[in-house]
Structures are given as C-alpha cells and as structure tokens.
Amino acid sequence: MQVPFVTTVCFADRDGMTVHLQYGVAAPTEREARSELERRLINQEIYNYSISEIRRATSSEAESLNLPEGSIILLN
C-alpha cells in the first residue's frame, strides 16, 4: 500500500543561494520514497542536493495531496 510522504530537498541555485523545496511522494515506505525522489532528481541532472526531511504526511495533508500511486509532486 502506498502512503504519502512530505519531503524537503535543499540545494544551491546558480547564484549559490540555498533553495528548499518540498515534494509530496507516494511510496510504500520512507526508504522507497527517498529512492524514488533521488532517482528523479538525478534524471533532472540535480546532483548537489540533500534531503533534509522525509516524513509521513498528516491525515489532512494526505487528503489534500490525494497522490496517485508512484507519483511525486512539487508542493512549493
């Protein structure tokens, strides 16, 4: 069963400023959510990043995200 996770990714933009982006990830486990997010970041040629947080979405977040299985969406 897939559950929604909220993740925060940090990386430096072209000007050296730190950018924090949140993604919603549907995955069976936290580990699989991390792996899928990393795979997609690498496919977009984003290499110098860190995942600062991965947590299960709250029930209200999960309801509003309504993520299809295997999906990732940018939240901010």
Backbone as JSON Lines, residues from 0, in Angstrom:
{"i":0,"aa":"M","n":[0.84,-1.19,0.0],"ca":[0.0,0.0,0.0],"c":[0.88,1.25,0.0]}
{"i":1,"aa":"Q","n":[0.58,2.16,-0.87],"ca":[1.33,3.41,-0.96],"c":[0.76,4.42,0.02]}
{"i":2,"aa":"V","n":[1.66,5.14,0.66],"ca":[1.25,6.2,1.58],"c":[1.96,7.49,1.15]}
{"i":3,"aa":"P","n":[1.39,8.65,1.46],"ca":[2.02,9.91,1.09],"c":[3.09,10.33,2.1]}
{"i":4,"aa":"F","n":[4.2,10.81,1.56],"ca":[5.27,11.37,2.37],"c":[5.48,12.81,1.93]}
{"i":5,"aa":"V","n":[5.89,13.66,2.87],"ca":[6.28,15.02,2.56],"c":[7.8,15.08,2.75]}
{"i":6,"aa":"T","n":[8.5,15.54,1.72],"ca":[9.96,15.58,1.76],"c":[10.44,17.01,1.54]}
{"i":7,"aa":"T","n":[11.58,17.33,2.12],"ca":[12.22,18.62,1.9],"c":[13.59,18.37,1.31]}
{"i":8,"aa":"V","n":[13.85,19.0,0.17],"ca":[15.12,18.87,-0.54],"c":[15.8,20.24,-0.54]}
{"i":9,"aa":"C","n":[17.09,20.26,-0.25],"ca":[17.87,21.5,-0.25],"c":[18.97,21.39,-1.29]}
{"i":10,"aa":"F","n":[19.19,22.48,-2.02],"ca":[20.31,22.55,-2.95],"c":[20.63,24.01,-3.23]}
{"i":11,"aa":"A","n":[21.8,24.25,-3.81],"ca":[22.21,25.61,-4.14],"c":[21.82,25.92,-5.58]}
{"i":12,"aa":"D","n":[21.24,27.1,-5.79],"ca":[20.91,27.51,-7.16],"c":[22.16,28.07,-7.85]}
{"i":13,"aa":"R","n":[22.02,28.56,-9.05],"ca":[23.16,29.06,-9.82],"c":[23.89,30.22,-9.15]}
{"i":14,"aa":"D","n":[23.18,30.96,-8.32],"ca":[23.78,32.11,-7.62],"c":[24.37,31.72,-6.27]}
{"i":15,"aa":"G","n":[24.31,30.44,-5.92],"ca":[24.84,29.97,-4.65],"c":[23.89,30.1,-3.49]}
{"i":16,"aa":"M","n":[22.66,30.51,-3.75],"ca":[21.65,30.63,-2.69],"c":[21.05,29.26,-2.41]}
{"i":17,"aa":"T","n":[20.79,28.97,-1.15],"ca":[20.18,27.7,-0.78],"c":[18.68,27.74,-1.06]}
{"i":18,"aa":"V","n":[18.21,26.72,-1.74],"ca":[16.79,26.6,-2.08],"c":[16.24,25.39,-1.34]}
{"i":19,"aa":"H","n":[15.07,25.55,-0.73],"ca":[14.38,24.45,-0.04],"c":[13.08,24.19,-0.8]}
{"i":20,"aa":"L","n":[12.94,22.98,-1.3],"ca":[11.7,22.6,-2.0],"c":[11.06,21.43,-1.28]}
{"i":21,"aa":"Q","n":[9.74,21.45,-1.23],"ca":[9.0,20.33,-0.64],"c":[8.29,19.57,-1.74]}
{"i":22,"aa":"Y","n":[8.35,18.26,-1.63],"ca":[7.7,17.37,-2.58],"c":[6.76,16.43,-1.83]}
{"i":23,"aa":"G","n":[5.67,16.09,-2.45],"ca":[4.81,15.02,-1.97],"c":[5.18,13.77,-2.76]}
{"i":24,"aa":"V","n":[5.41,12.67,-2.06],"ca":[5.83,11.42,-2.69],"c":[4.92,10.29,-2.21]}
{"i":25,"aa":"A","n":[4.37,9.54,-3.15],"ca":[3.58,8.36,-2.79],"c":[4.48,7.14,-2.92]}
{"i":26,"aa":"A","n":[4.65,6.4,-1.83],"ca":[5.51,5.23,-1.83],"c":[5.1,4.3,-0.68]}
{"i":27,"aa":"P","n":[5.48,3.03,-0.77],"ca":[5.13,2.1,0.31],"c":[5.88,2.36,1.62]}
{"i":28,"aa":"T","n":[7.15,2.83,1.52],"ca":[7.97,3.06,2.7],"c":[8.76,4.35,2.56]}
{"i":29,"aa":"E","n":[9.29,4.83,3.67],"ca":[10.13,6.03,3.64],"c":[11.36,5.8,2.77]}
{"i":30,"aa":"R","n":[11.96,4.62,2.89],"ca":[13.15,4.3,2.09],"c":[12.85,4.35,0.6]}
{"i":31,"aa":"E","n":[11.71,3.8,0.2],"ca":[11.34,3.81,-1.22],"c":[10.98,5.22,-1.69]}
{"i":32,"aa":"A","n":[10.4,6.03,-0.8],"ca":[10.12,7.43,-1.15],"c":[11.42,8.17,-1.42]}
{"i":33,"aa":"R","n":[12.41,7.95,-0.57],"ca":[13.73,8.57,-0.75],"c":[14.36,8.11,-2.06]}
{"i":34,"aa":"S","n":[14.33,6.83,-2.32],"ca":[14.95,6.28,-3.54],"c":[14.3,6.85,-4.8]}
{"i":35,"aa":"E","n":[12.99,6.92,-4.82],"ca":[12.28,7.43,-6.0],"c":[12.56,8.92,-6.19]}
{"i":36,"aa":"L","n":[12.58,9.67,-5.12],"ca":[12.89,11.1,-5.22],"c":[14.32,11.3,-5.73]}
{"i":37,"aa":"E","n":[15.27,10.54,-5.2],"ca":[16.66,10.64,-5.65],"c":[16.77,10.28,-7.13]}
{"i":38,"aa":"R","n":[16.08,9.25,-7.56],"ca":[16.12,8.83,-8.96],"c":[15.64,9.96,-9.87]}
{"i":39,"aa":"R","n":[14.56,10.59,-9.47],"ca":[14.0,11.66,-10.31],"c":[14.87,12.91,-10.31]}
{"i":40,"aa":"L","n":[15.49,13.22,-9.17],"ca":[16.41,14.37,-9.13],"c":[17.61,14.13,-10.04]}
{"i":41,"aa":"I","n":[18.16,12.93,-10.0],"ca":[19.3,12.6,-10.86],"c":[18.89,12.66,-12.33]}
{"i":42,"aa":"N","n":[17.69,12.19,-12.65],"ca":[17.21,12.26,-14.04],"c":[17.08,13.71,-14.52]}
{"i":43,"aa":"Q","n":[16.87,14.63,-13.59],"ca":[16.79,16.06,-13.94],"c":[18.16,16.74,-13.84]}
{"i":44,"aa":"E","n":[19.2,15.92,-13.62],"ca":[20.58,16.39,-13.5],"c":[20.77,17.35,-12.34]}
{"i":45,"aa":"I","n":[20.09,17.07,-11.25],"ca":[20.28,17.8,-9.99],"c":[21.09,16.87,-9.09]}
{"i":46,"aa":"Y","n":[22.35,17.24,-8.86],"ca":[23.26,16.34,-8.14],"c":[23.64,16.83,-6.75]}
{"i":47,"aa":"N","n":[23.84,18.09,-6.55],"ca":[24.3,18.61,-5.27],"c":[23.12,19.0,-4.4]}
{"i":48,"aa":"Y","n":[22.43,18.01,-3.9],"ca":[21.24,18.24,-3.08],"c":[21.37,17.43,-1.8]}
{"i":49,"aa":"S","n":[20.56,17.75,-0.85],"ca":[20.41,16.92,0.34],"c":[18.93,16.84,0.66]}
{"i":50,"aa":"I","n":[18.53,15.69,1.11],"ca":[17.15,15.5,1.55],"c":[17.17,15.72,3.06]}
{"i":51,"aa":"S","n":[16.61,16.84,3.48],"ca":[16.7,17.19,4.9],"c":[15.57,16.6,5.73]}
{"i":52,"aa":"E","n":[14.49,16.2,5.06],"ca":[13.36,15.63,5.82],"c":[12.53,14.73,4.91]}
{"i":53,"aa":"I","n":[12.15,13.61,5.48],"ca":[11.11,12.76,4.87],"c":[10.22,12.34,6.03]}
{"i":54,"aa":"R","n":[8.95,12.66,5.9],"ca":[8.0,12.28,6.96],"c":[6.68,11.89,6.33]}
{"i":55,"aa":"R","n":[5.98,11.06,7.04],"ca":[4.63,10.69,6.6],"c":[3.74,11.91,6.64]}
{"i":56,"aa":"A","n":[2.94,12.09,5.64],"ca":[2.0,13.21,5.61],"c":[0.97,13.04,6.71]}
{"i":57,"aa":"T","n":[0.55,14.15,7.29],"ca":[-0.54,14.09,8.25],"c":[-1.81,13.68,7.51]}
{"i":58,"aa":"S","n":[-2.84,13.33,8.22],"ca":[-4.08,12.91,7.57],"c":[-4.68,14.03,6.72]}
{"i":59,"aa":"S","n":[-4.61,15.27,7.2],"ca":[-5.14,16.37,6.4],"c":[-4.28,16.64,5.18]}
{"i":60,"aa":"E","n":[-2.95,16.53,5.31],"ca":[-2.06,16.68,4.15],"c":[-2.34,15.58,3.12]}
{"i":61,"aa":"A","n":[-2.46,14.36,3.61],"ca":[-2.71,13.22,2.72],"c":[-4.0,13.42,1.94]}
{"i":62,"aa":"E","n":[-5.02,13.91,2.61],"ca":[-6.31,14.14,1.95],"c":[-6.19,15.22,0.88]}
{"i":63,"aa":"S","n":[-5.48,16.3,1.2],"ca":[-5.37,17.37,0.21],"c":[-4.42,17.01,-0.93]}
{"i":64,"aa":"L","n":[-3.38,16.21,-0.65],"ca":[-2.45,15.8,-1.71],"c":[-3.1,14.83,-2.68]}
{"i":65,"aa":"N","n":[-3.82,13.85,-2.15],"ca":[-4.5,12.85,-2.97],"c":[-3.59,12.32,-4.08]}
{"i":66,"aa":"L","n":[-2.4,11.83,-3.68],"ca":[-1.38,11.4,-4.64],"c":[-1.72,10.05,-5.26]}
{"i":67,"aa":"P","n":[-1.65,9.95,-6.58],"ca":[-1.78,8.65,-7.23],"c":[-0.55,7.79,-6.9]}
{"i":68,"aa":"E","n":[-0.7,6.5,-6.98],"ca":[0.38,5.57,-6.69],"c":[1.62,5.89,-7.53]}
{"i":69,"aa":"G","n":[2.78,5.96,-6.85],"ca":[4.04,6.16,-7.54],"c":[4.32,7.58,-8.0]}
{"i":70,"aa":"S","n":[3.54,8.55,-7.55],"ca":[3.71,9.91,-8.05],"c":[4.52,10.78,-7.1]}
{"i":71,"aa":"I","n":[5.07,11.84,-7.68],"ca":[5.79,12.87,-6.92],"c":[5.31,14.21,-7.45]}
{"i":72,"aa":"I","n":[4.98,15.12,-6.53],"ca":[4.57,16.46,-6.96],"c":[5.33,17.51,-6.14]}
{"i":73,"aa":"L","n":[5.62,18.61,-6.77],"ca":[6.25,19.74,-6.12],"c":[5.19,20.47,-5.31]}
{"i":74,"aa":"L","n":[5.46,20.71,-4.03],"ca":[4.47,21.35,-3.16],"c":[4.67,22.85,-3.05]}
{"i":75,"aa":"N","n":[5.89,23.34,-3.21],"ca":[6.11,24.8,-3.1],"c":[7.06,25.28,-4.16]}
